[in-house]
Amino acid sequence: MQFIIFGSPGVGKGTQAKIISEKLNIPHISTGDILRKAIKDETALGIKAKEIVEKGELVPDKIMGGIIHDRIMDDDCKNGFILDGFPRTLNQAEVLDEILTKINKNNLIVLKLDAKDSVIINRLSSRRGCSNCGAIVNLADLKEGNKCPKCGATGTLFKRKDDEESVIKNRLEIYEKTTAPVLEFYKERNSKVIHIDGSQSVEEVTNAILEQI
Ligand code: AMP
């Protein structure tokens, strides 16, 4: 089955996509992770994307369409996948549609995580990533200083550059203006859209998703 996990930055898409991917044994495709890795590895893509990502702006659709096309064509996507961070524009939704039609996988389920702005801003400003295991953690959940609760490494938790307050504002504006209309695109096409209350705990959100799919 093909899933899109959709919602505002900081609503918990990455956290849930990782869990659902493990539970259903389908790959988690995060375009943000793909871009961050390219930036870290200083590939041609990374060099092009660095400034755009750090400012919280959108990488051009043409580049993103190519990335997603190649990834979906990989062998491990044969039984489905969960897309996180794509599509972010109507144009990207159309590109995805073309790819899925070509490979006969148009039966998409959209998991829409909902949460109030105050919850989202709070989560984004206290979000940290672990450079050792890739876990996404919230400062409020740390029990032992700067130690990753998932892998136990110390000193590996970092704040994403685009989680700085000035950039968060830009990302939320872009989401409202450019990305939110993508949900209407799927509703108009009668795709299955499941709304989940993303302000609940991680476990509660996961359970709500699993109950409904
Ligand atoms: P994310 O981890 O999904 O929040 O993505 C981090 C950043 O990567 C975004 O703020 C954008 O700069 C870039 N990005 C990720 N996915 C896309 C996409 N589908 N289209 C354009 N830019 C993207």
py3Dmol code that shows the C-alpha trace and the ligand (Angstrom):
import py3Dmol

protein = """\
ATOM      1  CA  MET A   1       0.000   0.000   0.000  1.00  0.00           C
ATOM      2  CA  GLN A   2       1.117   3.552  -0.776  1.00  0.00           C
ATOM      3  CA  PHE A   3       0.848   6.159   1.971  1.00  0.00           C
ATOM      4  CA  ILE A   4       1.477   9.868   2.147  1.00  0.00           C
ATOM      5  CA  ILE A   5       1.935  11.271   5.627  1.00  0.00           C
ATOM      6  CA  PHE A   6       0.792  14.848   5.451  1.00  0.00           C
ATOM      7  CA  GLY A   7       0.667  17.834   7.767  1.00  0.00           C
ATOM      8  CA  SER A   8       2.447  20.919   8.957  1.00  0.00           C
ATOM      9  CA  PRO A   9       6.186  20.923   9.707  1.00  0.00           C
ATOM     10  CA  GLY A  10       6.649  19.659  13.264  1.00  0.00           C
ATOM     11  CA  VAL A  11       3.353  17.797  13.500  1.00  0.00           C
ATOM     12  CA  GLY A  12       5.165  14.473  13.857  1.00  0.00           C
ATOM     13  CA  LYS A  13       5.253  13.123  10.298  1.00  0.00           C
ATOM     14  CA  GLY A  14       8.838  11.852  10.486  1.00  0.00           C
ATOM     15  CA  THR A  15       8.383  10.171  13.862  1.00  0.00           C
ATOM     16  CA  GLN A  16       5.205   8.394  12.796  1.00  0.00           C
ATOM     17  CA  ALA A  17       6.455   7.521   9.310  1.00  0.00           C
ATOM     18  CA  LYS A  18       9.477   5.745  10.827  1.00  0.00           C
ATOM     19  CA  ILE A  19       7.234   3.680  13.129  1.00  0.00           C
ATOM     20  CA  ILE A  20       4.648   2.833  10.452  1.00  0.00           C
ATOM     21  CA  SER A  21       7.411   1.918   8.019  1.00  0.00           C
ATOM     22  CA  GLU A  22       8.786  -0.625  10.519  1.00  0.00           C
ATOM     23  CA  LYS A  23       5.369  -2.002  11.445  1.00  0.00           C
ATOM     24  CA  LEU A  24       4.221  -2.470   7.840  1.00  0.00           C
ATOM     25  CA  ASN A  25       7.654  -3.316   6.480  1.00  0.00           C
ATOM     26  CA  ILE A  26       7.566  -0.695   3.748  1.00  0.00           C
ATOM     27  CA  PRO A  27      10.249   1.962   3.115  1.00  0.00           C
ATOM     28  CA  HIS A  28       9.966   5.403   4.664  1.00  0.00           C
ATOM     29  CA  ILE A  29      10.796   7.968   1.985  1.00  0.00           C
ATOM     30  CA  SER A  30      11.553  11.323   3.562  1.00  0.00           C
ATOM     31  CA  THR A  31      12.550  13.947   1.012  1.00  0.00           C
ATOM     32  CA  GLY A  32      13.877  16.091   3.884  1.00  0.00           C
ATOM     33  CA  ASP A  33      16.183  13.228   4.977  1.00  0.00           C
ATOM     34  CA  ILE A  34      17.320  12.680   1.370  1.00  0.00           C
ATOM     35  CA  LEU A  35      18.189  16.380   1.061  1.00  0.00           C
ATOM     36  CA  ARG A  36      19.908  16.563   4.463  1.00  0.00           C
ATOM     37  CA  LYS A  37      22.064  13.554   3.569  1.00  0.00           C
ATOM     38  CA  ALA A  38      22.982  15.103   0.206  1.00  0.00           C
ATOM     39  CA  ILE A  39      23.917  18.346   1.998  1.00  0.00           C
ATOM     40  CA  LYS A  40      26.049  16.471   4.538  1.00  0.00           C
ATOM     41  CA  ASP A  41      27.773  14.465   1.780  1.00  0.00           C
ATOM     42  CA  GLU A  42      28.250  17.636  -0.297  1.00  0.00           C
ATOM     43  CA  THR A  43      26.889  15.987  -3.448  1.00  0.00           C
ATOM     44  CA  ALA A  44      25.857  18.120  -6.450  1.00  0.00           C
ATOM     45  CA  LEU A  45      22.269  17.980  -5.172  1.00  0.00           C
ATOM     46  CA  GLY A  46      23.382  18.911  -1.667  1.00  0.00           C
ATOM     47  CA  ILE A  47      25.369  21.912  -2.857  1.00  0.00           C
ATOM     48  CA  LYS A  48      22.325  23.158  -4.802  1.00  0.00           C
ATOM     49  CA  ALA A  49      19.862  22.511  -1.967  1.00  0.00           C
ATOM     50  CA  LYS A  50      21.857  23.686   1.088  1.00  0.00           C
ATOM     51  CA  GLU A  51      20.907  27.348   1.141  1.00  0.00           C
ATOM     52  CA  ILE A  52      17.284  26.690   0.184  1.00  0.00           C
ATOM     53  CA  VAL A  53      16.775  24.085   2.929  1.00  0.00           C
ATOM     54  CA  GLU A  54      18.508  26.184   5.586  1.00  0.00           C
ATOM     55  CA  LYS A  55      16.203  29.106   4.791  1.00  0.00           C
ATOM     56  CA  GLY A  56      13.142  26.837   5.006  1.00  0.00           C
ATOM     57  CA  GLU A  57      12.257  27.385   1.361  1.00  0.00           C
ATOM     58  CA  LEU A  58      11.237  24.788  -1.191  1.00  0.00           C
ATOM     59  CA  VAL A  59      13.691  23.020  -3.472  1.00  0.00           C
ATOM     60  CA  PRO A  60      12.429  23.350  -7.092  1.00  0.00           C
ATOM     61  CA  ASP A  61       9.746  20.866  -8.155  1.00  0.00           C
ATOM     62  CA  LYS A  62      11.808  19.616 -11.066  1.00  0.00           C
ATOM     63  CA  ILE A  63      14.625  18.459  -8.782  1.00  0.00           C
ATOM     64  CA  MET A  64      12.217  16.932  -6.250  1.00  0.00           C
ATOM     65  CA  GLY A  65      10.223  15.136  -8.966  1.00  0.00           C
ATOM     66  CA  GLY A  66      13.404  13.473 -10.252  1.00  0.00           C
ATOM     67  CA  ILE A  67      14.439  12.384  -6.760  1.00  0.00           C
ATOM     68  CA  ILE A  68      11.053  10.862  -5.968  1.00  0.00           C
ATOM     69  CA  HIS A  69      10.753   9.154  -9.346  1.00  0.00           C
ATOM     70  CA  ASP A  70      14.104   7.412  -8.915  1.00  0.00           C
ATOM     71  CA  ARG A  71      13.370   6.406  -5.318  1.00  0.00           C
ATOM     72  CA  ILE A  72       9.910   4.972  -6.075  1.00  0.00           C
ATOM     73  CA  MET A  73      11.410   2.914  -8.903  1.00  0.00           C
ATOM     74  CA  ASP A  74      13.742   1.198  -6.423  1.00  0.00           C
ATOM     75  CA  ASP A  75      13.048  -2.482  -5.824  1.00  0.00           C
ATOM     76  CA  ASP A  76      12.163  -2.104  -2.152  1.00  0.00           C
ATOM     77  CA  CYS A  77       9.148   0.061  -3.071  1.00  0.00           C
ATOM     78  CA  LYS A  78       7.425  -2.793  -4.898  1.00  0.00           C
ATOM     79  CA  ASN A  79       5.079  -3.547  -1.994  1.00  0.00           C
ATOM     80  CA  GLY A  80       4.423   0.056  -1.112  1.00  0.00           C
ATOM     81  CA  PHE A  81       6.028   2.948   0.733  1.00  0.00           C
ATOM     82  CA  ILE A  82       5.281   5.857   2.992  1.00  0.00           C
ATOM     83  CA  LEU A  83       6.073   9.317   1.635  1.00  0.00           C
ATOM     84  CA  ASP A  84       7.008  11.972   4.174  1.00  0.00           C
ATOM     85  CA  GLY A  85       7.517  15.557   2.975  1.00  0.00           C
ATOM     86  CA  PHE A  86       6.361  14.885  -0.577  1.00  0.00           C
ATOM     87  CA  PRO A  87       4.273  16.161  -2.330  1.00  0.00           C
ATOM     88  CA  ARG A  88       4.609  19.720  -1.014  1.00  0.00           C
ATOM     89  CA  THR A  89       3.163  21.568  -4.017  1.00  0.00           C
ATOM     90  CA  LEU A  90       0.296  20.913  -6.434  1.00  0.00           C
ATOM     91  CA  ASN A  91       2.842  20.437  -9.170  1.00  0.00           C
ATOM     92  CA  GLN A  92       4.594  17.729  -7.118  1.00  0.00           C
ATOM     93  CA  ALA A  93       1.217  16.037  -6.526  1.00  0.00           C
ATOM     94  CA  GLU A  94       0.700  15.912 -10.277  1.00  0.00           C
ATOM     95  CA  VAL A  95       4.187  14.511 -10.866  1.00  0.00           C
ATOM     96  CA  LEU A  96       3.536  11.824  -8.247  1.00  0.00           C
ATOM     97  CA  ASP A  97       0.248  11.024  -9.906  1.00  0.00           C
ATOM     98  CA  GLU A  98       1.991  10.461 -13.237  1.00  0.00           C
ATOM     99  CA  ILE A  99       4.596   8.183 -11.661  1.00  0.00           C
ATOM    100  CA  LEU A 100       1.993   6.125  -9.801  1.00  0.00           C
ATOM    101  CA  THR A 101      -0.251   5.825 -12.840  1.00  0.00           C
ATOM    102  CA  LYS A 102       2.705   4.577 -14.858  1.00  0.00           C
ATOM    103  CA  ILE A 103       3.394   1.792 -12.358  1.00  0.00           C
ATOM    104  CA  ASN A 104      -0.276   1.104 -11.567  1.00  0.00           C
ATOM    105  CA  LYS A 105      -0.101   2.095  -7.935  1.00  0.00           C
ATOM    106  CA  ASN A 106      -2.696   4.852  -7.758  1.00  0.00           C
ATOM    107  CA  ASN A 107      -4.408   3.605  -4.621  1.00  0.00           C
ATOM    108  CA  LEU A 108      -2.974   6.131  -2.202  1.00  0.00           C
ATOM    109  CA  ILE A 109      -3.936   6.651   1.426  1.00  0.00           C
ATOM    110  CA  VAL A 110      -3.289  10.119   2.830  1.00  0.00           C
ATOM    111  CA  LEU A 111      -2.630  10.213   6.577  1.00  0.00           C
ATOM    112  CA  LYS A 112      -3.242  13.808   7.642  1.00  0.00           C
ATOM    113  CA  LEU A 113      -1.876  14.724  11.061  1.00  0.00           C
ATOM    114  CA  ASP A 114      -3.699  17.670  12.625  1.00  0.00           C
ATOM    115  CA  ALA A 115      -2.463  19.922  15.436  1.00  0.00           C
ATOM    116  CA  LYS A 116      -2.843  23.519  16.558  1.00  0.00           C
ATOM    117  CA  ASP A 117      -0.123  26.065  15.710  1.00  0.00           C
ATOM    118  CA  SER A 118       0.867  26.408  19.375  1.00  0.00           C
ATOM    119  CA  VAL A 119       1.600  22.644  19.624  1.00  0.00           C
ATOM    120  CA  ILE A 120       3.574  22.752  16.384  1.00  0.00           C
ATOM    121  CA  ILE A 121       5.730  25.751  17.302  1.00  0.00           C
ATOM    122  CA  ASN A 122       6.490  24.239  20.683  1.00  0.00           C
ATOM    123  CA  ARG A 123       7.483  20.899  19.119  1.00  0.00           C
ATOM    124  CA  LEU A 124       9.648  22.462  16.416  1.00  0.00           C
ATOM    125  CA  SER A 125      11.605  24.646  18.796  1.00  0.00           C
ATOM    126  CA  SER A 126      12.337  21.764  21.185  1.00  0.00           C
ATOM    127  CA  ARG A 127      12.953  19.136  18.488  1.00  0.00           C
ATOM    128  CA  ARG A 128      16.380  17.532  18.239  1.00  0.00           C
ATOM    129  CA  GLY A 129      17.763  14.903  15.878  1.00  0.00           C
ATOM    130  CA  CYS A 130      20.305  12.234  16.781  1.00  0.00           C
ATOM    131  CA  SER A 131      23.252  12.219  14.382  1.00  0.00           C
ATOM    132  CA  ASN A 132      24.050   8.645  15.433  1.00  0.00           C
ATOM    133  CA  CYS A 133      20.731   6.804  14.951  1.00  0.00           C
ATOM    134  CA  GLY A 134      18.505   9.354  13.198  1.00  0.00           C
ATOM    135  CA  ALA A 135      15.920   9.416  16.023  1.00  0.00           C
ATOM    136  CA  ILE A 136      13.770  12.521  16.357  1.00  0.00           C
ATOM    137  CA  VAL A 137      13.404  13.510  20.005  1.00  0.00           C
ATOM    138  CA  ASN A 138      11.853  16.297  22.024  1.00  0.00           C
ATOM    139  CA  LEU A 139      13.909  18.033  24.717  1.00  0.00           C
ATOM    140  CA  ALA A 140      11.002  17.572  27.148  1.00  0.00           C
ATOM    141  CA  ASP A 141      11.382  13.777  26.847  1.00  0.00           C
ATOM    142  CA  LEU A 142      15.097  13.668  27.686  1.00  0.00           C
ATOM    143  CA  LYS A 143      15.773  12.004  31.006  1.00  0.00           C
ATOM    144  CA  GLU A 144      19.576  12.033  30.971  1.00  0.00           C
ATOM    145  CA  GLY A 145      21.030  15.317  29.755  1.00  0.00           C
ATOM    146  CA  ASN A 146      22.274  15.220  26.197  1.00  0.00           C
ATOM    147  CA  LYS A 147      21.819  11.455  25.762  1.00  0.00           C
ATOM    148  CA  CYS A 148      19.769  10.008  22.897  1.00  0.00           C
ATOM    149  CA  PRO A 149      16.884   8.030  24.462  1.00  0.00           C
ATOM    150  CA  LYS A 150      16.812   5.704  21.470  1.00  0.00           C
ATOM    151  CA  CYS A 151      20.446   4.622  20.933  1.00  0.00           C
ATOM    152  CA  GLY A 152      22.033   5.879  24.184  1.00  0.00           C
ATOM    153  CA  ALA A 153      24.760   7.908  22.420  1.00  0.00           C
ATOM    154  CA  THR A 154      25.806  11.107  24.171  1.00  0.00           C
ATOM    155  CA  GLY A 155      26.528  14.449  22.535  1.00  0.00           C
ATOM    156  CA  THR A 156      24.821  13.425  19.294  1.00  0.00           C
ATOM    157  CA  LEU A 157      21.613  15.451  19.593  1.00  0.00           C
ATOM    158  CA  PHE A 158      21.473  18.472  17.304  1.00  0.00           C
ATOM    159  CA  LYS A 159      19.007  21.181  16.372  1.00  0.00           C
ATOM    160  CA  ARG A 160      18.242  21.445  12.656  1.00  0.00           C
ATOM    161  CA  LYS A 161      19.224  24.825  11.203  1.00  0.00           C
ATOM    162  CA  ASP A 162      15.707  25.161   9.833  1.00  0.00           C
ATOM    163  CA  ASP A 163      14.263  24.687  13.335  1.00  0.00           C
ATOM    164  CA  GLU A 164      15.601  28.120  14.363  1.00  0.00           C
ATOM    165  CA  GLU A 165      12.720  30.447  15.242  1.00  0.00           C
ATOM    166  CA  SER A 166      13.109  32.815  12.280  1.00  0.00           C
ATOM    167  CA  VAL A 167      13.093  29.898   9.816  1.00  0.00           C
ATOM    168  CA  ILE A 168      10.167  28.110  11.501  1.00  0.00           C
ATOM    169  CA  LYS A 169       7.934  31.094  10.717  1.00  0.00           C
ATOM    170  CA  ASN A 170       8.889  30.945   7.038  1.00  0.00           C
ATOM    171  CA  ARG A 171       8.272  27.182   6.868  1.00  0.00           C
ATOM    172  CA  LEU A 172       4.827  27.488   8.455  1.00  0.00           C
ATOM    173  CA  GLU A 173       3.866  30.262   6.011  1.00  0.00           C
ATOM    174  CA  ILE A 174       5.014  28.182   3.044  1.00  0.00           C
ATOM    175  CA  TYR A 175       3.066  25.211   4.383  1.00  0.00           C
ATOM    176  CA  GLU A 176      -0.175  27.223   4.649  1.00  0.00           C
ATOM    177  CA  LYS A 177       0.196  28.877   1.270  1.00  0.00           C
ATOM    178  CA  THR A 178       1.721  26.200  -0.934  1.00  0.00           C
ATOM    179  CA  THR A 179       1.467  22.797   0.731  1.00  0.00           C
ATOM    180  CA  ALA A 180      -1.923  22.803   2.488  1.00  0.00           C
ATOM    181  CA  PRO A 181      -3.808  23.030  -0.884  1.00  0.00           C
ATOM    182  CA  VAL A 182      -2.319  19.633  -1.817  1.00  0.00           C
ATOM    183  CA  LEU A 183      -4.774  18.041   0.617  1.00  0.00           C
ATOM    184  CA  GLU A 184      -7.681  19.483  -1.378  1.00  0.00           C
ATOM    185  CA  PHE A 185      -6.146  17.941  -4.505  1.00  0.00           C
ATOM    186  CA  TYR A 186      -6.460  14.475  -2.934  1.00  0.00           C
ATOM    187  CA  LYS A 187      -9.922  15.144  -1.491  1.00  0.00           C
ATOM    188  CA  GLU A 188     -11.200  16.264  -4.892  1.00  0.00           C
ATOM    189  CA  ARG A 189      -9.875  13.068  -6.428  1.00  0.00           C
ATOM    190  CA  ASN A 190     -11.678  11.009  -3.772  1.00  0.00           C
ATOM    191  CA  SER A 191      -8.455   9.571  -2.415  1.00  0.00           C
ATOM    192  CA  LYS A 192      -8.787   8.079   1.033  1.00  0.00           C
ATOM    193  CA  VAL A 193      -7.829  10.828   3.500  1.00  0.00           C
ATOM    194  CA  ILE A 194      -7.595   9.861   7.179  1.00  0.00           C
ATOM    195  CA  HIS A 195      -7.446  12.665   9.740  1.00  0.00           C
ATOM    196  CA  ILE A 196      -5.548  11.925  12.933  1.00  0.00           C
ATOM    197  CA  ASP A 197      -5.193  14.107  15.998  1.00  0.00           C
ATOM    198  CA  GLY A 198      -1.441  14.740  15.938  1.00  0.00           C
ATOM    199  CA  SER A 199      -1.398  16.491  19.305  1.00  0.00           C
ATOM    200  CA  GLN A 200      -1.677  13.179  21.163  1.00  0.00           C
ATOM    201  CA  SER A 201       1.352  11.228  22.429  1.00  0.00           C
ATOM    202  CA  VAL A 202       3.530   9.360  19.908  1.00  0.00           C
ATOM    203  CA  GLU A 203       1.976   6.012  20.944  1.00  0.00           C
ATOM    204  CA  GLU A 204      -1.569   7.345  20.722  1.00  0.00           C
ATOM    205  CA  VAL A 205      -0.991   8.757  17.246  1.00  0.00           C
ATOM    206  CA  THR A 206       0.545   5.472  16.071  1.00  0.00           C
ATOM    207  CA  ASN A 207      -2.381   3.492  17.473  1.00  0.00           C
ATOM    208  CA  ALA A 208      -4.887   5.831  15.848  1.00  0.00           C
ATOM    209  CA  ILE A 209      -3.149   5.398  12.482  1.00  0.00           C
ATOM    210  CA  LEU A 210      -2.973   1.613  12.780  1.00  0.00           C
ATOM    211  CA  GLU A 211      -6.632   1.388  13.788  1.00  0.00           C
ATOM    212  CA  GLN A 212      -7.738   3.301  10.725  1.00  0.00           C
ATOM    213  CA  ILE A 213      -5.665   1.827   7.936  1.00  0.00           C
TER     214      ILE A 213
END
"""
ligand_1 = """\
23
AMP
P 11.348 18.182 6.098
O 12.368 17.338 6.769
O 10.295 17.394 5.395
O 10.754 19.216 7.024
O 12.103 18.995 4.945
C 13.144 19.885 5.248
C 13.365 20.865 4.108
O 13.761 20.156 2.929
C 12.143 21.670 3.688
O 11.915 22.797 4.505
C 12.534 22.053 2.259
O 13.510 23.065 2.245
C 13.198 20.765 1.768
N 12.212 19.825 1.188
C 11.855 18.602 1.674
N 10.935 18.028 0.915
C 10.674 18.895 -0.096
C 9.792 18.890 -1.199
N 8.945 17.865 -1.421
N 9.803 19.960 -2.038
C 10.632 20.997 -1.827
N 11.488 21.084 -0.798
C 11.509 20.041 0.069
"""
view = py3Dmol.view(width=600, height=400)
view.addModel(protein, "pdb")
view.setStyle({"model": 0}, {"cartoon": {"style": "trace"}})
view.addModel(ligand_1, "xyz")
view.setStyle({"model": 1}, {"stick": {}})
view.zoomTo()
view.show()
